Amino acid sequence: MEFDRTSVAPAGDASTRGRVARSILENGPSTAAELAERLQLTPAAVRRHLDLLLGEGVVEGREQKVYGHRGRGRPAKVFALTDTGRDKFDQGYDDLAAQALRFLKETAGDDAVMEFARQRAAFIERDFATFIEQEPDLSPAEVLAKVFTAEGYAASVRALPGAGVVDQLCQQHCPVSHVANEFPQLCEAETEAISRVVGTHVQRLATIAHGDGVCTTCIPKNKEG
């Protein structure tokens, strides 16, 4: 089963499984209850489709990560896309991109790879200026979410528990995650560009390229930090 890049109509088991997988892609690791509410399905139906997706290797169950203070009780189980699951969406050019970067590294060295990564990340500064001019009331993280979403990262903003002046920029999908696993310069260049546009240090807590379910970056709500 392959998933196309558009929303899948709720007709038949295969299309419903596609909707479940796409919801995880667009919203990040999710509990069965969250999926049921988001997709307006019964919890039993969601669990049935999750069992099938688990069997196909499309999703995996994991303990929900909690940043900051953890409350009492067992953390909820969340379901995240595996590399196989992500492959079913839009990573068909990964092998070609990796081969090109390997050739660049062999012929011109690591500095050339980093320069390529910085050029690729130039969209962040370019589009940040455009979006913030259009919507000046947005926080830096909210503007960045729009920037990354426009580039296919399905980004959103979440408040960081216990830290009122910091937001989490969450990228639920990374179109270059497989390549970035071998060439972390792609992630490093993005983080550098994010830091420049917000005018202060930012911290990446997790990346899809390193096996996490979502890329998460802590960003001060105000440029002045």
ChimeraX attribute file (.defattr): number of C-alpha atoms within 10 A of each C-alpha:
attribute: neighborCount
match mode: 1-to-1
recipient: residues
	/A:1	10
	/A:2	10
	/A:3	20
	/A:4	12
	/A:5	10
	/A:6	9
	/A:7	12
	/A:8	16
	/A:9	10
	/A:10	13
	/A:11	8
	/A:12	8
	/A:13	13
	/A:14	16
	/A:15	16
	/A:16	19
	/A:17	21
	/A:18	22
	/A:19	21
	/A:20	24
	/A:21	25
	/A:22	22
	/A:23	18
	/A:24	23
	/A:25	24
	/A:26	17
	/A:27	20
	/A:28	23
	/A:29	27
	/A:30	23
	/A:31	20
	/A:32	22
	/A:33	16
	/A:34	17
	/A:35	25
	/A:36	18
	/A:37	12
	/A:38	12
	/A:39	14
	/A:40	10
	/A:41	14
	/A:42	14
	/A:43	14
	/A:44	12
	/A:45	14
	/A:46	23
	/A:47	16
	/A:48	14
	/A:49	20
	/A:50	22
	/A:51	14
	/A:52	16
	/A:53	20
	/A:54	18
	/A:55	11
	/A:56	13
	/A:57	14
	/A:58	21
	/A:59	25
	/A:60	20
	/A:61	16
	/A:62	16
	/A:63	13
	/A:64	17
	/A:65	14
	/A:66	11
	/A:67	10
	/A:68	10
	/A:69	8
	/A:70	11
	/A:71	8
	/A:72	6
	/A:73	6
	/A:74	9
	/A:75	13
	/A:76	15
	/A:77	15
	/A:78	22
	/A:79	25
	/A:80	27
	/A:81	28
	/A:82	18
	/A:83	18
	/A:84	12
	/A:85	21
	/A:86	23
	/A:87	17
	/A:88	17
	/A:89	17
	/A:90	15
	/A:91	16
	/A:92	12
	/A:93	11
	/A:94	17
	/A:95	12
	/A:96	11
	/A:97	14
	/A:98	18
	/A:99	12
	/A:100	12
	/A:101	21
	/A:102	17
	/A:103	13
	/A:104	16
	/A:105	16
	/A:106	12
	/A:107	10
	/A:108	11
	/A:109	13
	/A:110	16
	/A:111	12
	/A:112	15
	/A:113	21
	/A:114	18
	/A:115	14
	/A:116	16
	/A:117	21
	/A:118	20
	/A:119	13
	/A:120	13
	/A:121	20
	/A:122	13
	/A:123	16
	/A:124	20
	/A:125	18
	/A:126	12
	/A:127	18
	/A:128	21
	/A:129	15
	/A:130	13
	/A:131	16
	/A:132	18
	/A:133	12
	/A:134	11
	/A:135	11
	/A:136	12
	/A:137	10
	/A:138	15
	/A:139	19
	/A:140	22
	/A:141	27
	/A:142	21
	/A:143	25
	/A:144	27
	/A:145	22
	/A:146	19
	/A:147	24
	/A:148	22
	/A:149	18
	/A:150	12
	/A:151	15
	/A:152	15
	/A:153	21
	/A:154	21
	/A:155	27
	/A:156	22
	/A:157	21
	/A:158	14
	/A:159	15
	/A:160	16
	/A:161	14
	/A:162	10
	/A:163	10
	/A:164	10
	/A:165	12
	/A:166	20
	/A:167	23
	/A:168	24
	/A:169	26
	/A:170	26
	/A:171	27
	/A:172	26
	/A:173	25
	/A:174	24
	/A:175	20
	/A:176	20
	/A:177	23
	/A:178	21
	/A:179	21
	/A:180	21
	/A:181	17
	/A:182	14
	/A:183	21
	/A:184	16
	/A:185	20
	/A:186	24
	/A:187	21
	/A:188	17
	/A:189	20
	/A:190	20
	/A:191	19
	/A:192	15
	/A:193	17
	/A:194	24
	/A:195	17
	/A:196	15
	/A:197	16
	/A:198	22
	/A:199	15
	/A:200	14
	/A:201	14
	/A:202	18
	/A:203	14
	/A:204	16
	/A:205	13
	/A:206	17
	/A:207	22
	/A:208	24
	/A:209	22
	/A:210	15
	/A:211	14
	/A:212	17
	/A:213	27
	/A:214	25
	/A:215	25
	/A:216	23
	/A:217	21
	/A:218	21
	/A:219	28
	/A:220	22
	/A:221	19
	/A:222	16
	/A:223	15
	/A:224	8
	/A:225	13
